[in-house]
């Protein structure tokens, strides 16, 4: 395995790589509706992408709302799962938020990955929408 490189950037800087991986993981693999993945928030968000050479292997985005940040669309390439890339990309996002003096981090995630986020120190306090798989 090559050493990974991590990039943090805005919508025009990293969106091609981030969206390619989100399409592959969420839409093609998990059948998440396109409008939930491409929800119009990309332009307002900071994007994080892990690369193995030039191939994006993990991504996340964080959106700031007056110091309260929401991390979502965390995705890891199927062939690279089990390598703790989700944890690594989350640490990139969390470090960025701390450096921006964020005072709160919220998650937008599927219920199936609740334990992953708990291992990172997040506490599940309420379900925002019972009719959806996203909290």
C-alpha positions, 0 to 999 in steps of 0.5 A, a space after each residue: 500500500 502506498 502512503 496516503 496523501 490527504 487534501 482539504 479544499 473547497 468545492 472547486 478544488 476537490 469536488 471531482 474526486 470527492 463526487 466520483 467516490 460518493 457516486 461509487 459508494 452511495 449511489 451505485 453501491 448503496 442505492 442512496 437517492 442522488 438528491 440525498 448525495 448531491 444536495 446542493 451543500 457541496 459549494 458551502 462545504 469543506 471537502 476532505 479526500 484521501 488519495 492513494 497516488 491519484 486515486 481517491 480512496 476516502 472522502 468526507 465533507 464538513 459544513 460550518 454554520 456559525 461554529 457548529 459543523 456538520 460532517 457527512 458523506 463519509 465514504 471509503 472505496 469498497 476495495 479499501 475498507 478495513 484499512 481504517 480509512 474512514 477513521 483517518 478521513 474523520 480525523 482530518 475533518 475533526 482536526 480542520 474543525 478544531 483549527 477553525 475554532 468550531 464549537 460543535 460537531 454534528 453528524 449526518 450519517 446512516 444508522 448502520 454506521 453508528 458504532 463507527 462514530 461512537 468509537 470516534 467519541 461521538 454520542 448519539 442523542 437523538 434521531 432527527 428523522 425517523 422516516 429516514 436512514 440518515 441521522 
